[in-house]
Amino acid sequence: MRARHTIKIEDRERPVYLISVVSEMLDVHPQTLRMYEREGLITPHRTGGQRLYSRADVERLGLILELSRNLGVNRAGVDIVLRLRHRLECMQREAIEMMELLHEEHRRRFRDKLRKIFEEDEV
């Protein structure tokens, strides 16, 4: 009997790409990636002296390049956009969490009403 293999969904935060691979993926010189790191726009994982980038890092770099290359946004503007984007993502997560809590509260109230109705029928 063959063992079943499950495919794991790739973790966006797992550092897997070397700088040479990322520079090729994004068509940018590795020195540019190092410069973005020095400027604090990206923080790749370090292991054994090597920079490793996650899929999330590559997406962030893609946004940085889009803003700077295609839209002409300067470094300060890129930093502002990245910080605002991070805040927006945090707020979205909070909103989703709040909606789940509200849904749970509505479900609880509905269950309580049903119990009350059925309890009245038993009397």
Helices and strands as residue ranges (DSSP letters): E 17-18, H 19-26, H 30-38, E 45-47, E 50-53, H 55-65, I 66-70, H 75-122
